[in-house]
Amino acid sequence: MPHTHAHTKAEAIHEALEEFTVAHAHTPDTHEKARVVSDAVKQWEHEEVELLHAEKQFA
């Protein structure tokens, strides 16, 4: 999953669902949506941790 660069978790989820719709030419069903949301949250949280570590490193 690509970096989200989203400012909020909600924004990351919204972007991921839009990307899925474009890539697959349909809106995700319930199971697909759950997977997309889960993956987006994991990626966003991972990026937030990376940002925190980078900020501490330069502080």
N, CA, C and O atoms as a Maestro MAE file, in Angstrom:
{
 s_m_m2io_version
 :::
 2.0.0
}

f_m_ct {
 s_m_title
 :::
 protein
 m_atom[236] {
  # First column is atom index #
  i_m_mmod_type
  r_m_x_coord
  r_m_y_coord
  r_m_z_coord
  i_m_residue_number
  s_m_chain_name
  s_m_pdb_residue_name
  s_m_pdb_atom_name
  i_m_atomic_number
  :::
  1 25 0.849 -1.174 0.000 1 A "MET " " N  " 7
  2 3 0.000 0.000 0.000 1 A "MET " " CA " 6
  3 2 0.897 1.240 0.000 1 A "MET " " C  " 6
  4 15 1.862 1.304 0.761 1 A "MET " " O  " 8
  5 25 0.593 2.200 -0.827 2 A "PRO " " N  " 7
  6 3 1.434 3.401 -0.911 2 A "PRO " " CA " 6
  7 2 1.294 4.269 0.327 2 A "PRO " " C  " 6
  8 15 0.330 4.153 1.083 2 A "PRO " " O  " 8
  9 25 2.276 5.142 0.519 3 A "HIS " " N  " 7
  10 3 2.182 6.084 1.623 3 A "HIS " " CA " 6
  11 2 0.959 6.963 1.423 3 A "HIS " " C  " 6
  12 15 0.641 7.383 0.310 3 A "HIS " " O  " 8
  13 25 0.279 7.229 2.539 4 A "THR " " N  " 7
  14 3 -0.962 7.996 2.440 4 A "THR " " CA " 6
  15 2 -0.722 9.493 2.462 4 A "THR " " C  " 6
  16 15 -1.398 10.232 1.746 4 A "THR " " O  " 8
  17 25 0.226 9.961 3.268 5 A "HIS " " N  " 7
  18 3 0.469 11.385 3.470 5 A "HIS " " CA " 6
  19 2 -0.784 12.090 3.966 5 A "HIS " " C  " 6
  20 15 -0.882 13.314 3.886 5 A "HIS " " O  " 8
  21 25 -1.741 11.325 4.476 6 A "ALA " " N  " 7
  22 3 -2.980 11.904 4.989 6 A "ALA " " CA " 6
  23 2 -2.741 12.482 6.375 6 A "ALA " " C  " 6
  24 15 -1.951 11.955 7.158 6 A "ALA " " O  " 8
  25 25 -3.431 13.564 6.660 7 A "HIS " " N  " 7
  26 3 -3.269 14.216 7.961 7 A "HIS " " CA " 6
  27 2 -4.050 13.511 9.063 7 A "HIS " " C  " 6
  28 15 -3.676 13.574 10.234 7 A "HIS " " O  " 8
  29 25 -5.135 12.841 8.686 8 A "THR " " N  " 7
  30 3 -5.949 12.151 9.679 8 A "THR " " CA " 6
  31 2 -6.203 10.717 9.230 8 A "THR " " C  " 6
  32 15 -6.067 10.378 8.055 8 A "THR " " O  " 8
  33 25 -6.572 9.893 10.195 9 A "LYS " " N  " 7
  34 3 -6.900 8.504 9.888 9 A "LYS " " CA " 6
  35 2 -8.117 8.438 8.966 9 A "LYS " " C  " 6
  36 15 -8.160 7.627 8.042 9 A "LYS " " O  " 8
  37 25 -9.098 9.293 9.224 10 A "ALA " " N  " 7
  38 3 -10.304 9.315 8.391 10 A "ALA " " CA " 6
  39 2 -9.969 9.670 6.940 10 A "ALA " " C  " 6
  40 15 -10.522 9.087 6.007 10 A "ALA " " O  " 8
  41 25 -9.069 10.622 6.762 11 A "GLU " " N  " 7
  42 3 -8.657 11.019 5.414 11 A "GLU " " CA " 6
  43 2 -7.950 9.860 4.711 11 A "GLU " " C  " 6
  44 15 -8.160 9.639 3.519 11 A "GLU " " O  " 8
  45 25 -7.127 9.132 5.431 12 A "ALA " " N  " 7
  46 3 -6.429 7.979 4.852 12 A "ALA " " CA " 6
  47 2 -7.426 6.905 4.409 12 A "ALA " " C  " 6
  48 15 -7.267 6.308 3.344 12 A "ALA " " O  " 8
  49 25 -8.441 6.666 5.218 13 A "ILE " " N  " 7
  50 3 -9.470 5.676 4.879 13 A "ILE " " CA " 6
  51 2 -10.233 6.124 3.639 13 A "ILE " " C  " 6
  52 15 -10.458 5.330 2.726 13 A "ILE " " O  " 8
  53 25 -10.625 7.371 3.606 14 A "HIS " " N  " 7
  54 3 -11.366 7.910 2.460 14 A "HIS " " CA " 6
  55 2 -10.549 7.765 1.169 14 A "HIS " " C  " 6
  56 15 -11.071 7.336 0.139 14 A "HIS " " O  " 8
  57 25 -9.266 8.126 1.237 15 A "GLU " " N  " 7
  58 3 -8.394 8.011 0.064 15 A "GLU " " CA " 6
  59 2 -8.254 6.557 -0.382 15 A "GLU " " C  " 6
  60 15 -8.282 6.268 -1.578 15 A "GLU " " O  " 8
  61 25 -8.106 5.653 0.566 16 A "ALA " " N  " 7
  62 3 -7.947 4.235 0.230 16 A "ALA " " CA " 6
  63 2 -9.202 3.684 -0.447 16 A "ALA " " C  " 6
  64 15 -9.106 2.913 -1.402 16 A "ALA " " O  " 8
  65 25 -10.366 4.075 0.042 17 A "LEU " " N  " 7
  66 3 -11.608 3.614 -0.577 17 A "LEU " " CA " 6
  67 2 -11.777 4.186 -1.981 17 A "LEU " " C  " 6
  68 15 -12.254 3.496 -2.882 17 A "LEU " " O  " 8
  69 25 -11.390 5.438 -2.166 18 A "GLU " " N  " 7
  70 3 -11.447 6.035 -3.507 18 A "GLU " " CA " 6
  71 2 -10.489 5.323 -4.462 18 A "GLU " " C  " 6
  72 15 -10.841 5.032 -5.605 18 A "GLU " " O  " 8
  73 25 -9.276 5.045 -3.983 19 A "GLU " " N  " 7
  74 3 -8.289 4.351 -4.815 19 A "GLU " " CA " 6
  75 2 -8.781 2.961 -5.204 19 A "GLU " " C  " 6
  76 15 -8.583 2.530 -6.339 19 A "GLU " " O  " 8
  77 25 -9.422 2.257 -4.268 20 A "PHE " " N  " 7
  78 3 -9.967 0.938 -4.567 20 A "PHE " " CA " 6
  79 2 -11.018 1.044 -5.661 20 A "PHE " " C  " 6
  80 15 -11.008 0.267 -6.616 20 A "PHE " " O  " 8
  81 25 -11.918 2.000 -5.524 21 A "THR " " N  " 7
  82 3 -12.997 2.168 -6.497 21 A "THR " " CA " 6
  83 2 -12.450 2.429 -7.891 21 A "THR " " C  " 6
  84 15 -12.950 1.875 -8.870 21 A "THR " " O  " 8
  85 25 -11.434 3.265 -7.985 22 A "VAL " " N  " 7
  86 3 -10.825 3.570 -9.287 22 A "VAL " " CA " 6
  87 2 -10.103 2.336 -9.839 22 A "VAL " " C  " 6
  88 15 -10.252 2.004 -11.015 22 A "VAL " " O  " 8
  89 25 -9.337 1.672 -9.006 23 A "ALA " " N  " 7
  90 3 -8.530 0.531 -9.465 23 A "ALA " " CA " 6
  91 2 -9.383 -0.659 -9.882 23 A "ALA " " C  " 6
  92 15 -9.021 -1.390 -10.805 23 A "ALA " " O  " 8
  93 25 -10.514 -0.859 -9.210 24 A "HIS " " N  " 7
  94 3 -11.324 -2.049 -9.466 24 A "HIS " " CA " 6
  95 2 -12.623 -1.755 -10.207 24 A "HIS " " C  " 6
  96 15 -13.394 -2.670 -10.499 24 A "HIS " " O  " 8
  97 25 -12.868 -0.485 -10.512 25 A "ALA " " N  " 7
  98 3 -14.045 -0.054 -11.274 25 A "ALA " " CA " 6
  99 2 -15.365 -0.454 -10.616 25 A "ALA " " C  " 6
  100 15 -16.372 -0.643 -11.298 25 A "ALA " " O  " 8
  101 25 -15.356 -0.579 -9.300 26 A "HIS " " N  " 7
  102 3 -16.586 -0.788 -8.539 26 A "HIS " " CA " 6
  103 2 -16.336 -0.425 -7.088 26 A "HIS " " C  " 6
  104 15 -15.199 -0.424 -6.616 26 A "HIS " " O  " 8
  105 25 -17.418 -0.116 -6.389 27 A "THR " " N  " 7
  106 3 -17.265 0.177 -4.969 27 A "THR " " CA " 6
  107 2 -17.050 -1.138 -4.224 27 A "THR " " C  " 6
  108 15 -17.584 -2.172 -4.623 27 A "THR " " O  " 8
  109 25 -16.279 -1.102 -3.156 28 A "PRO " " N  " 7
  110 3 -15.987 -2.348 -2.444 28 A "PRO " " CA " 6
  111 2 -17.224 -2.904 -1.742 28 A "PRO " " C  " 6
  112 15 -18.050 -2.158 -1.217 28 A "PRO " " O  " 8
  113 25 -17.331 -4.241 -1.747 29 A "ASP " " N  " 7
  114 3 -18.395 -4.861 -0.962 29 A "ASP " " CA " 6
  115 2 -17.966 -4.839 0.511 29 A "ASP " " C  " 6
  116 15 -16.898 -4.319 0.835 29 A "ASP " " O  " 8
  117 25 -18.760 -5.378 1.370 30 A "THR " " N  " 7
  118 3 -18.500 -5.297 2.812 30 A "THR " " CA " 6
  119 2 -17.144 -5.880 3.191 30 A "THR " " C  " 6
  120 15 -16.409 -5.272 3.968 30 A "THR " " O  " 8
  121 25 -16.806 -7.037 2.660 31 A "HIS " " N  " 7
  122 3 -15.539 -7.683 3.007 31 A "HIS " " CA " 6
  123 2 -14.344 -6.919 2.431 31 A "HIS " " C  " 6
  124 15 -13.319 -6.758 3.093 31 A "HIS " " O  " 8
  125 25 -14.490 -6.458 1.203 32 A "GLU " " N  " 7
  126 3 -13.421 -5.666 0.591 32 A "GLU " " CA " 6
  127 2 -13.218 -4.365 1.362 32 A "GLU " " C  " 6
  128 15 -12.085 -3.952 1.609 32 A "GLU " " O  " 8
  129 25 -14.312 -3.728 1.736 33 A "LYS " " N  " 7
  130 3 -14.221 -2.465 2.469 33 A "LYS " " CA " 6
  131 2 -13.515 -2.674 3.806 33 A "LYS " " C  " 6
  132 15 -12.684 -1.857 4.203 33 A "LYS " " O  " 8
  133 25 -13.840 -3.752 4.495 34 A "ALA " " N  " 7
  134 3 -13.193 -4.040 5.780 34 A "ALA " " CA " 6
  135 2 -11.689 -4.202 5.601 34 A "ALA " " C  " 6
  136 15 -10.911 -3.699 6.411 34 A "ALA " " O  " 8
  137 25 -11.275 -4.901 4.547 35 A "ARG " " N  " 7
  138 3 -9.853 -5.105 4.293 35 A "ARG " " CA " 6
  139 2 -9.171 -3.794 3.929 35 A "ARG " " C  " 6
  140 15 -8.079 -3.504 4.417 35 A "ARG " " O  " 8
  141 25 -9.810 -3.002 3.075 36 A "VAL " " N  " 7
  142 3 -9.241 -1.722 2.654 36 A "VAL " " CA " 6
  143 2 -9.092 -0.790 3.858 36 A "VAL " " C  " 6
  144 15 -8.055 -0.147 4.024 36 A "VAL " " O  " 8
  145 25 -10.118 -0.719 4.689 37 A "VAL " " N  " 7
  146 3 -10.069 0.144 5.873 37 A "VAL " " CA " 6
  147 2 -8.974 -0.326 6.824 37 A "VAL " " C  " 6
  148 15 -8.201 0.486 7.332 37 A "VAL " " O  " 8
  149 25 -8.907 -1.616 7.065 38 A "SER " " N  " 7
  150 3 -7.888 -2.166 7.960 38 A "SER " " CA " 6
  151 2 -6.483 -1.863 7.455 38 A "SER " " C  " 6
  152 15 -5.621 -1.431 8.220 38 A "SER " " O  " 8
  153 25 -6.261 -2.092 6.173 39 A "ASP " " N  " 7
  154 3 -4.939 -1.825 5.581 39 A "ASP " " CA " 6
  155 2 -4.593 -0.332 5.647 39 A "ASP " " C  " 6
  156 15 -3.452 0.035 5.924 39 A "ASP " " O  " 8
  157 25 -5.576 0.511 5.392 40 A "ALA " " N  " 7
  158 3 -5.338 1.962 5.412 40 A "ALA " " CA " 6
  159 2 -4.978 2.425 6.822 40 A "ALA " " C  " 6
  160 15 -4.078 3.247 6.996 40 A "ALA " " O  " 8
  161 25 -5.673 1.906 7.818 41 A "VAL " " N  " 7
  162 3 -5.393 2.288 9.198 41 A "VAL " " CA " 6
  163 2 -3.992 1.820 9.595 41 A "VAL " " C  " 6
  164 15 -3.234 2.576 10.202 41 A "VAL " " O  " 8
  165 25 -3.649 0.583 9.257 42 A "LYS " " N  " 7
  166 3 -2.304 0.074 9.572 42 A "LYS " " CA " 6
  167 2 -1.221 0.934 8.932 42 A "LYS " " C  " 6
  168 15 -0.233 1.283 9.578 42 A "LYS " " O  " 8
  169 25 -1.410 1.274 7.660 43 A "GLN " " N  " 7
  170 3 -0.421 2.077 6.948 43 A "GLN " " CA " 6
  171 2 -0.315 3.469 7.553 43 A "GLN " " C  " 6
  172 15 0.788 3.979 7.748 43 A "GLN " " O  " 8
  173 25 -1.442 4.079 7.846 44 A "TRP " " N  " 7
  174 3 -1.445 5.426 8.415 44 A "TRP " " CA " 6
  175 2 -0.746 5.426 9.771 44 A "TRP " " C  " 6
  176 15 0.069 6.305 10.051 44 A "TRP " " O  " 8
  177 25 -1.062 4.446 10.608 45 A "GLU " " N  " 7
  178 3 -0.432 4.367 11.931 45 A "GLU " " CA " 6
  179 2 1.069 4.138 11.811 45 A "GLU " " C  " 6
  180 15 1.848 4.718 12.567 45 A "GLU " " O  " 8
  181 25 1.475 3.303 10.872 46 A "HIS " " N  " 7
  182 3 2.904 3.058 10.643 46 A "HIS " " CA " 6
  183 2 3.608 4.361 10.255 46 A "HIS " " C  " 6
  184 15 4.690 4.661 10.759 46 A "HIS " " O  " 8
  185 25 2.994 5.123 9.367 47 A "GLU " " N  " 7
  186 3 3.579 6.394 8.942 47 A "GLU " " CA " 6
  187 2 3.646 7.387 10.097 47 A "GLU " " C  " 6
  188 15 4.617 8.136 10.208 47 A "GLU " " O  " 8
  189 25 2.635 7.404 10.955 48 A "GLU " " N  " 7
  190 3 2.649 8.297 12.104 48 A "GLU " " CA " 6
  191 2 3.803 7.953 13.048 48 A "GLU " " C  " 6
  192 15 4.461 8.852 13.571 48 A "GLU " " O  " 8
  193 25 4.052 6.666 13.269 49 A "VAL " " N  " 7
  194 3 5.165 6.238 14.110 49 A "VAL " " CA " 6
  195 2 6.488 6.663 13.481 49 A "VAL " " C  " 6
  196 15 7.379 7.142 14.182 49 A "VAL " " O  " 8
  197 25 6.624 6.491 12.169 50 A "GLU " " N  " 7
  198 3 7.843 6.926 11.474 50 A "GLU " " CA " 6
  199 2 8.067 8.424 11.648 50 A "GLU " " C  " 6
  200 15 9.195 8.859 11.878 50 A "GLU " " O  " 8
  201 25 7.003 9.213 11.540 51 A "LEU " " N  " 7
  202 3 7.122 10.661 11.719 51 A "LEU " " CA " 6
  203 2 7.554 11.009 13.137 51 A "LEU " " C  " 6
  204 15 8.392 11.890 13.332 51 A "LEU " " O  " 8
  205 25 6.991 10.326 14.125 52 A "LEU " " N  " 7
  206 3 7.365 10.588 15.512 52 A "LEU " " CA " 6
  207 2 8.835 10.269 15.755 52 A "LEU " " C  " 6
  208 15 9.538 11.025 16.426 52 A "LEU " " O  " 8
  209 25 9.298 9.145 15.205 53 A "HIS " " N  " 7
  210 3 10.702 8.775 15.367 53 A "HIS " " CA " 6
  211 2 11.615 9.787 14.677 53 A "HIS " " C  " 6
  212 15 12.670 10.137 15.206 53 A "HIS " " O  " 8
  213 25 11.215 10.252 13.511 54 A "ALA " " N  " 7
  214 3 12.018 11.231 12.788 54 A "ALA " " CA " 6
  215 2 12.079 12.553 13.556 54 A "ALA " " C  " 6
  216 15 13.130 13.191 13.621 54 A "ALA " " O  " 8
  217 25 10.954 12.954 14.132 55 A "GLU " " N  " 7
  218 3 10.922 14.200 14.910 55 A "GLU " " CA " 6
  219 2 11.808 14.093 16.144 55 A "GLU " " C  " 6
  220 15 12.514 15.045 16.477 55 A "GLU " " O  " 8
  221 25 11.783 12.954 16.827 56 A "LYS " " N  " 7
  222 3 12.616 12.753 18.017 56 A "LYS " " CA " 6
  223 2 14.097 12.734 17.645 56 A "LYS " " C  " 6
  224 15 14.946 13.207 18.401 56 A "LYS " " O  " 8
  225 25 14.387 12.188 16.483 57 A "GLN " " N  " 7
  226 3 15.774 12.085 16.040 57 A "GLN " " CA " 6
  227 2 16.372 13.466 15.768 57 A "GLN " " C  " 6
  228 15 17.564 13.675 15.991 57 A "GLN " " O  " 8
  229 25 15.564 14.401 15.294 58 A "PHE " " N  " 7
  230 3 16.057 15.735 14.964 58 A "PHE " " CA " 6
  231 2 15.828 16.743 16.090 58 A "PHE " " C  " 6
  232 15 16.190 17.913 15.968 58 A "PHE " " O  " 8
  233 25 15.228 16.284 17.178 59 A "ALA " " N  " 7
  234 3 14.951 17.204 18.296 59 A "ALA " " CA " 6
  235 2 16.160 17.386 19.190 59 A "ALA " " C  " 6
  236 15 16.096 18.125 20.173 59 A "ALA " " O  " 8
  :::
 }
 m_bond[235] {
  # First column is bond index #
  i_m_from
  i_m_to
  i_m_order
  :::
  1 1 2 1
  2 2 3 1
  3 3 4 2
  4 3 5 1
  5 5 6 1
  6 6 7 1
  7 7 8 2
  8 7 9 1
  9 9 10 1
  10 10 11 1
  11 11 12 2
  12 11 13 1
  13 13 14 1
  14 14 15 1
  15 15 16 2
  16 15 17 1
  17 17 18 1
  18 18 19 1
  19 19 20 2
  20 19 21 1
  21 21 22 1
  22 22 23 1
  23 23 24 2
  24 23 25 1
  25 25 26 1
  26 26 27 1
  27 27 28 2
  28 27 29 1
  29 29 30 1
  30 30 31 1
  31 31 32 2
  32 31 33 1
  33 33 34 1
  34 34 35 1
  35 35 36 2
  36 35 37 1
  37 37 38 1
  38 38 39 1
  39 39 40 2
  40 39 41 1
  41 41 42 1
  42 42 43 1
  43 43 44 2
  44 43 45 1
  45 45 46 1
  46 46 47 1
  47 47 48 2
  48 47 49 1
  49 49 50 1
  50 50 51 1
  51 51 52 2
  52 51 53 1
  53 53 54 1
  54 54 55 1
  55 55 56 2
  56 55 57 1
  57 57 58 1
  58 58 59 1
  59 59 60 2
  60 59 61 1
  61 61 62 1
  62 62 63 1
  63 63 64 2
  64 63 65 1
  65 65 66 1
  66 66 67 1
  67 67 68 2
  68 67 69 1
  69 69 70 1
  70 70 71 1
  71 71 72 2
  72 71 73 1
  73 73 74 1
  74 74 75 1
  75 75 76 2
  76 75 77 1
  77 77 78 1
  78 78 79 1
  79 79 80 2
  80 79 81 1
  81 81 82 1
  82 82 83 1
  83 83 84 2
  84 83 85 1
  85 85 86 1
  86 86 87 1
  87 87 88 2
  88 87 89 1
  89 89 90 1
  90 90 91 1
  91 91 92 2
  92 91 93 1
  93 93 94 1
  94 94 95 1
  95 95 96 2
  96 95 97 1
  97 97 98 1
  98 98 99 1
  99 99 100 2
  100 99 101 1
  101 101 102 1
  102 102 103 1
  103 103 104 2
  104 103 105 1
  105 105 106 1
  106 106 107 1
  107 107 108 2
  108 107 109 1
  109 109 110 1
  110 110 111 1
  111 111 112 2
  112 111 113 1
  113 113 114 1
  114 114 115 1
  115 115 116 2
  116 115 117 1
  117 117 118 1
  118 118 119 1
  119 119 120 2
  120 119 121 1
  121 121 122 1
  122 122 123 1
  123 123 124 2
  124 123 125 1
  125 125 126 1
  126 126 127 1
  127 127 128 2
  128 127 129 1
  129 129 130 1
  130 130 131 1
  131 131 132 2
  132 131 133 1
  133 133 134 1
  134 134 135 1
  135 135 136 2
  136 135 137 1
  137 137 138 1
  138 138 139 1
  139 139 140 2
  140 139 141 1
  141 141 142 1
  142 142 143 1
  143 143 144 2
  144 143 145 1
  145 145 146 1
  146 146 147 1
  147 147 148 2
  148 147 149 1
  149 149 150 1
  150 150 151 1
  151 151 152 2
  152 151 153 1
  153 153 154 1
  154 154 155 1
  155 155 156 2
  156 155 157 1
  157 157 158 1
  158 158 159 1
  159 159 160 2
  160 159 161 1
  161 161 162 1
  162 162 163 1
  163 163 164 2
  164 163 165 1
  165 165 166 1
  166 166 167 1
  167 167 168 2
  168 167 169 1
  169 169 170 1
  170 170 171 1
  171 171 172 2
  172 171 173 1
  173 173 174 1
  174 174 175 1
  175 175 176 2
  176 175 177 1
  177 177 178 1
  178 178 179 1
  179 179 180 2
  180 179 181 1
  181 181 182 1
  182 182 183 1
  183 183 184 2
  184 183 185 1
  185 185 186 1
  186 186 187 1
  187 187 188 2
  188 187 189 1
  189 189 190 1
  190 190 191 1
  191 191 192 2
  192 191 193 1
  193 193 194 1
  194 194 195 1
  195 195 196 2
  196 195 197 1
  197 197 198 1
  198 198 199 1
  199 199 200 2
  200 199 201 1
  201 201 202 1
  202 202 203 1
  203 203 204 2
  204 203 205 1
  205 205 206 1
  206 206 207 1
  207 207 208 2
  208 207 209 1
  209 209 210 1
  210 210 211 1
  211 211 212 2
  212 211 213 1
  213 213 214 1
  214 214 215 1
  215 215 216 2
  216 215 217 1
  217 217 218 1
  218 218 219 1
  219 219 220 2
  220 219 221 1
  221 221 222 1
  222 222 223 1
  223 223 224 2
  224 223 225 1
  225 225 226 1
  226 226 227 1
  227 227 228 2
  228 227 229 1
  229 229 230 1
  230 230 231 1
  231 231 232 2
  232 231 233 1
  233 233 234 1
  234 234 235 1
  235 235 236 2
  :::
 }
}
